[in-house]
């Protein structure tokens, strides 16, 4: 489980992203669903921050909070490691083609 510092940091990041989210994406489609999703995450984090427990056990935030990485809020270190592996595979492939 995450600490209260992790909760506050994630909430701060999501609030910043919510403020920076444009009304439409690059294709001209509405970002309303993304906005609602961020709102839901912020509400879940606020509940954890205030009460020390997850309100909705099935939410993406509960999975993140309980260190289950099978959701869109997965650990950034894990994603970075996967990207480095992919980058290495591409580099080796390029060397083999030469």
Secondary structure, DSSP 8 states (H G I E B T S, - for coil): ---HHHHHHHHHHHHHHHHH--SB-TTS-B-HHHHHHHHHHHHHHHHHHHHSS-S-TTSHHHHHHTT--SSTT--HHHHHHHHHHHHHHHHHHHHHH-
